[in-house]
Amino acid sequence: MDKGRLFRIICGVMIAIIVGILVILFVSDDDTASEFSVDMTKEYSDTASWMENISDDTYISQITIPGAHNSGAQNVALGYVMRCQETSIAQQLEDGYRYLDFRVAIEETEDGDKLKLVHNFASCHTDGNLFSDFLYFDDVVADIYKFLQNHESETVIVNIKIEDEDYSTADIQKLLLEQVKANKDYWYTENEIPTLGDVRGRIILATRFNDELASDVTGLNMIWEEQDNRVPADIPYELYVNSDYRFWVQDRYKYSVEDKYESVVDGLENCEADETTFFLNFVSTAGDGKFGHPKGYANALNTLLMEYELKSETSYGIIIVDFGTADLARHIYYSNF
């Protein structure tokens, strides 16, 4: 074999390997959405405004709320293992999701430091293009403001977790407070559970970090320990007590699909969600292996959740999913009625 032909073969193999790596890094291997059937004759079937059918005096913690885990991780590096959603945050709102899970870090830009959305060490992007812009916090909250302008009956819980090893909590909190104070009419920042009437047309701030600035502006302060065990716990959810309220959390994100589903059902059947108690029930998992695949796990878990009969007029708390669809959101929030 002559050297020229050998060189072309080697180059071809290298290109194939590089393309394969890029596909794994930035693209999920499966974009097929599961199809479910739900009753569309209900007066509250409109996912963009389902909260208008709930009484003003209902506490937020008493409402069964569909949530999106790692809401910004639609277009993200290491897509096979990091991607958690297949729709934009604007679409998640239209689809009925009222709990958004933001992971943030600081990005240095020409215009100064900005908060960007991340999934652990992987940055979220505006689209699937390898060289697209980062997905910035200011841009996604602008989408929420726009949604609330058009749907004043709704409220959105935004829960913020810091995933940045290079900057302090205080640095990130400062940037967050700048956004909140500049748009204060849109934000509910008290560390107590509001009624729906108190927060229609507004964002309920929730945080998973300490108030290092002593700002007294943390919103619902929800700090819980990482539930990263792979061996199933006897009781999969844990209780945390705040000054004016309590919250249960089931977030076993390293469970197998089978163990995760059992934990979710345990929470559905035994959860305590009332005017002073939140229940956060995460359906999402990264699996119990070395490398996770959220899309594959979500296909199985979301199907099982759709098949689970949720009782009407029952508060199941916040049910948080990967790769949520409008029909899955309907299945969850229909239990309010």
C-alpha positions as CSV (number, residue, x, y, z in Angstrom):
1,M,0.0,0.0,0.0
2,D,1.5,3.4,-1.0
3,K,2.0,6.1,1.5
4,G,-0.6,8.4,0.0
5,R,-3.4,5.9,0.2
6,L,-2.4,5.0,3.8
7,F,-2.4,8.6,4.7
8,R,-6.0,9.1,3.2
9,I,-7.2,6.1,5.2
10,I,-5.8,7.3,8.4
11,C,-7.3,10.8,7.8
12,G,-10.6,9.2,7.1
13,V,-10.6,7.2,10.2
14,M,-9.6,10.2,12.3
15,I,-12.4,12.4,10.8
16,A,-14.9,9.6,11.5
17,I,-13.7,9.4,15.1
18,I,-13.9,13.2,15.5
19,V,-17.4,13.3,14.1
20,G,-18.5,10.5,16.4
21,I,-17.1,12.3,19.4
22,L,-18.9,15.6,18.4
23,V,-22.1,13.7,18.0
24,I,-21.8,12.2,21.5
25,L,-20.7,15.5,23.0
26,F,-23.5,17.7,21.6
27,V,-26.3,15.5,20.4
28,S,-28.6,13.1,22.2
29,D,-29.0,9.9,20.3
30,D,-32.8,9.8,20.5
31,D,-35.2,12.7,19.7
32,T,-38.3,10.5,19.5
33,A,-41.0,11.8,21.9
34,S,-43.2,9.2,23.5
35,E,-46.9,9.6,22.5
36,F,-49.6,9.7,25.2
37,S,-53.3,10.3,25.1
38,V,-55.0,12.6,27.6
39,D,-58.5,14.1,27.8
40,M,-58.4,17.3,25.8
41,T,-62.1,18.2,26.6
42,K,-61.2,19.5,30.1
43,E,-61.6,23.3,30.5
44,Y,-58.1,23.3,32.0
45,S,-56.5,21.4,29.1
46,D,-54.8,24.7,27.9
47,T,-51.3,24.2,29.3
48,A,-50.4,27.9,29.0
49,S,-53.1,29.0,31.5
50,W,-54.1,26.0,33.6
51,M,-53.6,27.9,36.9
52,E,-56.4,30.3,36.2
53,N,-58.8,27.4,37.2
54,I,-57.3,27.3,40.7
55,S,-58.6,29.5,43.6
56,D,-56.5,32.5,44.7
57,D,-56.5,31.3,48.3
58,T,-54.7,28.1,47.5
59,Y,-51.2,27.9,48.8
60,I,-48.5,27.1,46.2
61,S,-47.4,24.1,48.2
62,Q,-51.0,22.7,47.9
63,I,-50.9,22.6,44.1
64,T,-49.7,19.7,42.1
65,I,-47.1,21.4,39.8
66,P,-45.3,19.9,36.8
67,G,-41.6,20.8,37.0
68,A,-38.7,20.6,34.5
69,H,-35.4,19.2,35.9
70,N,-32.3,21.1,34.7
71,S,-34.5,23.3,32.5
72,G,-31.7,24.9,30.5
73,A,-30.1,21.7,29.4
74,Q,-31.6,21.3,26.0
75,N,-28.5,22.2,24.0
76,V,-25.6,21.3,26.1
77,A,-22.1,19.9,25.7
78,L,-21.8,16.2,26.3
79,G,-25.4,15.9,25.2
80,Y,-25.7,12.1,25.5
81,V,-25.1,12.3,29.3
82,M,-25.9,15.9,30.0
83,R,-29.0,16.7,28.0
84,C,-32.2,16.8,30.1
85,Q,-34.8,18.6,28.0
86,E,-35.8,18.7,24.3
87,T,-37.7,22.0,24.4
88,S,-36.7,25.6,25.2
89,I,-37.6,27.2,28.5
90,A,-40.2,29.4,26.7
91,Q,-41.8,26.2,25.3
92,Q,-41.7,24.5,28.7
93,L,-43.8,27.3,30.1
94,E,-46.3,27.1,27.2
95,D,-46.4,23.3,27.9
96,G,-47.5,23.8,31.5
97,Y,-44.3,23.5,33.5
98,R,-44.4,25.9,36.5
99,Y,-41.2,24.8,38.3
100,L,-38.0,25.5,36.5
101,D,-34.6,24.2,37.7
102,F,-31.7,26.6,36.9
103,R,-28.0,25.7,37.4
104,V,-25.8,28.7,37.0
105,A,-22.2,29.8,36.8
106,I,-20.4,33.0,35.9
107,E,-19.1,33.7,32.4
108,E,-16.7,36.5,31.7
109,T,-17.8,38.6,28.7
110,E,-16.8,41.8,27.0
111,D,-19.7,43.4,28.8
112,G,-18.7,42.1,32.2
113,D,-19.6,39.0,34.2
114,K,-22.8,37.3,33.4
115,L,-24.7,34.3,34.7
116,K,-25.0,31.5,32.3
117,L,-26.9,28.2,32.6
118,V,-24.9,25.0,33.0
119,H,-25.3,21.4,33.8
120,N,-22.5,20.7,36.2
121,F,-19.3,21.6,34.2
122,A,-21.1,21.7,30.8
123,S,-22.4,25.0,29.5
124,C,-25.9,25.3,28.0
125,H,-26.2,26.9,24.6
126,T,-28.9,28.8,22.7
127,D,-29.2,26.1,20.0
128,G,-27.6,22.9,18.8
129,N,-24.8,24.6,16.9
130,L,-21.4,23.7,18.3
131,F,-20.4,27.4,18.3
132,S,-23.7,29.0,19.4
133,D,-23.9,31.5,22.2
134,F,-24.1,30.5,25.8
135,L,-27.6,30.4,27.3
136,Y,-27.6,33.4,29.7
137,F,-29.8,33.8,32.8
138,D,-30.9,37.3,31.7
139,D,-32.2,35.9,28.5
140,V,-34.2,33.1,29.9
141,V,-35.8,35.2,32.6
142,A,-36.8,37.7,29.9
143,D,-38.7,34.7,28.3
144,I,-40.4,34.2,31.7
145,Y,-41.3,37.9,31.9
146,K,-42.8,37.7,28.5
147,F,-44.8,34.6,29.3
148,L,-46.2,36.1,32.5
149,Q,-47.2,39.3,30.6
150,N,-49.3,37.2,28.3
151,H,-50.6,34.8,31.0
152,E,-51.2,36.8,34.2
153,S,-53.0,33.9,35.9
154,E,-49.8,31.9,36.1
155,T,-46.9,31.8,38.4
156,V,-43.5,30.2,38.0
157,I,-41.1,28.8,40.6
158,V,-37.5,29.3,39.6
159,N,-35.1,27.3,41.8
160,I,-31.5,28.3,41.4
161,K,-28.5,26.1,42.2
162,I,-24.9,27.2,41.9
163,E,-22.6,24.9,39.9
164,D,-19.4,27.0,39.6
165,E,-16.1,26.1,41.2
166,D,-14.3,29.3,40.1
167,Y,-16.5,31.9,41.8
168,S,-18.0,32.3,45.3
169,T,-21.6,32.2,46.2
170,A,-21.5,35.9,47.0
171,D,-20.2,36.7,43.4
172,I,-23.1,34.8,41.9
173,Q,-25.6,36.1,44.3
174,K,-24.6,39.6,43.5
175,L,-25.4,39.1,39.8
176,L,-28.7,37.4,40.6
177,L,-29.8,40.2,42.9
178,E,-29.0,42.8,40.1
179,Q,-31.5,41.0,37.9
180,V,-34.1,40.6,40.6
181,K,-33.9,44.2,41.8
182,A,-34.0,45.6,38.3
183,N,-37.3,43.7,37.7
184,K,-38.6,43.6,41.3
185,D,-42.3,43.7,40.3
186,Y,-41.9,40.3,38.7
187,W,-40.3,38.6,41.6
188,Y,-41.6,37.2,44.9
189,T,-38.6,37.0,47.2
190,E,-40.1,36.2,50.6
191,N,-38.9,33.1,52.5
192,E,-42.4,31.9,53.1
193,I,-45.1,30.1,51.1
194,P,-47.4,32.4,49.3
195,T,-51.0,31.8,48.0
196,L,-51.5,31.7,44.3
197,G,-53.4,35.0,44.5
198,D,-50.2,36.6,45.9
199,V,-48.0,35.6,43.0
200,R,-50.1,35.4,39.9
201,G,-48.0,37.0,37.1
202,R,-44.8,36.7,39.1
203,I,-41.8,34.5,39.6
204,I,-41.3,32.8,42.9
205,L,-37.6,32.8,43.7
206,A,-36.2,29.7,45.3
207,T,-32.5,29.1,46.1
208,R,-30.3,26.2,47.0
209,F,-27.4,28.3,48.5
210,N,-26.8,30.3,51.7
211,D,-27.2,34.1,51.8
212,E,-23.6,35.0,51.9
213,L,-24.3,38.7,51.1
214,A,-26.7,38.9,54.1
215,S,-29.2,40.4,51.6
216,D,-32.3,38.8,53.1
217,V,-33.4,38.1,49.5
218,T,-33.2,34.4,49.0
219,G,-36.8,33.7,48.3
220,L,-37.8,30.2,49.3
221,N,-34.5,28.9,50.7
222,M,-34.4,25.2,49.8
223,I,-31.1,23.7,50.6
224,W,-30.9,19.9,50.7
225,E,-28.1,17.4,50.8
226,E,-27.1,15.6,47.7
227,Q,-29.0,12.3,47.4
228,D,-26.3,10.6,45.4
229,N,-26.4,7.1,46.8
230,R,-26.9,4.2,44.4
231,V,-28.1,1.7,46.9
232,P,-31.8,2.3,47.6
233,A,-32.6,3.9,50.9
234,D,-35.5,2.5,53.0
235,I,-37.2,5.9,52.9
236,P,-36.2,7.6,49.6
237,Y,-37.3,11.1,50.6
238,E,-35.9,13.4,53.3
239,L,-37.4,16.2,55.4
240,Y,-35.9,19.6,55.8
241,V,-37.3,22.2,58.1
242,N,-37.2,26.0,57.5
243,S,-38.4,28.6,59.9
244,D,-41.9,28.9,58.5
245,Y,-42.3,25.8,56.4
246,R,-41.0,22.3,55.7
247,F,-40.1,20.5,52.5
248,W,-39.7,16.9,51.6
249,V,-37.3,16.0,48.8
250,Q,-36.9,12.8,46.8
251,D,-34.0,13.4,44.4
252,R,-32.2,10.0,44.1
253,Y,-30.5,10.9,40.9
254,K,-28.2,7.9,40.8
255,Y,-30.8,5.2,41.0
256,S,-31.6,2.7,38.3
257,V,-34.9,3.2,36.5
258,E,-36.5,0.4,38.6
259,D,-35.4,1.9,41.9
260,K,-36.2,5.4,40.8
261,Y,-39.7,4.5,39.8
262,E,-40.3,2.8,43.1
263,S,-39.1,6.0,44.9
264,V,-41.3,8.2,42.8
265,V,-44.4,6.0,43.6
266,D,-43.4,5.9,47.2
267,G,-43.5,9.7,47.2
268,L,-46.8,9.9,45.3
269,E,-48.5,7.5,47.8
270,N,-47.0,8.9,51.0
271,C,-46.2,12.5,50.2
272,E,-47.2,15.3,52.5
273,A,-47.9,18.5,50.7
274,D,-50.1,21.1,52.4
275,E,-50.2,24.8,53.1
276,T,-47.0,24.6,55.2
277,T,-45.2,21.7,53.4
278,F,-43.7,21.4,50.0
279,F,-42.9,18.0,48.4
280,L,-40.3,17.8,45.6
281,N,-40.5,14.5,43.8
282,F,-37.8,14.2,41.1
283,V,-38.6,11.6,38.4
284,S,-35.2,12.4,36.7
285,T,-32.2,10.1,37.1
286,A,-28.7,9.8,35.7
287,G,-28.7,6.0,36.3
288,D,-26.6,3.9,38.5
289,G,-23.8,3.3,36.0
290,K,-20.6,5.2,35.2
291,F,-22.2,7.0,32.3
292,G,-25.8,8.1,32.4
293,H,-28.3,8.6,29.6
294,P,-31.1,10.8,30.8
295,K,-33.1,10.6,27.6
296,G,-33.3,6.8,27.7
297,Y,-34.2,6.7,31.4
298,A,-36.8,9.5,30.9
299,N,-38.5,7.6,28.1
300,A,-39.1,4.7,30.5
301,L,-39.9,6.7,33.6
302,N,-42.2,9.2,31.9
303,T,-44.2,6.3,30.3
304,L,-44.5,4.7,33.7
305,L,-45.6,8.0,35.2
306,M,-48.3,8.5,32.5
307,E,-49.6,5.0,33.3
308,Y,-49.8,5.8,37.0
309,E,-53.3,6.9,38.0
310,L,-53.1,10.2,39.9
311,K,-56.1,10.8,42.0
312,S,-58.2,13.9,41.3
313,E,-58.4,16.8,43.8
314,T,-55.1,15.6,45.3
315,S,-52.0,17.5,46.1
316,Y,-48.8,15.6,45.0
317,G,-46.5,18.5,45.4
318,I,-44.0,19.3,42.6
319,I,-43.3,16.5,40.2
320,I,-40.1,17.2,38.3
321,V,-39.2,15.4,35.1
322,D,-36.7,15.2,32.3
323,F,-37.8,15.6,28.7
324,G,-41.3,16.8,29.7
325,T,-44.1,17.1,27.2
326,A,-47.4,19.0,27.3
327,D,-49.3,15.8,27.8
328,L,-47.1,14.8,30.6
329,A,-47.7,18.2,32.2
330,R,-51.4,17.8,31.8
331,H,-51.4,14.3,33.4
332,I,-49.6,15.8,36.4
333,Y,-51.6,19.0,36.9
334,Y,-55.0,17.4,36.1
335,S,-54.8,15.9,39.6
336,N,-55.7,19.4,41.0
337,F,-59.2,19.2,39.6
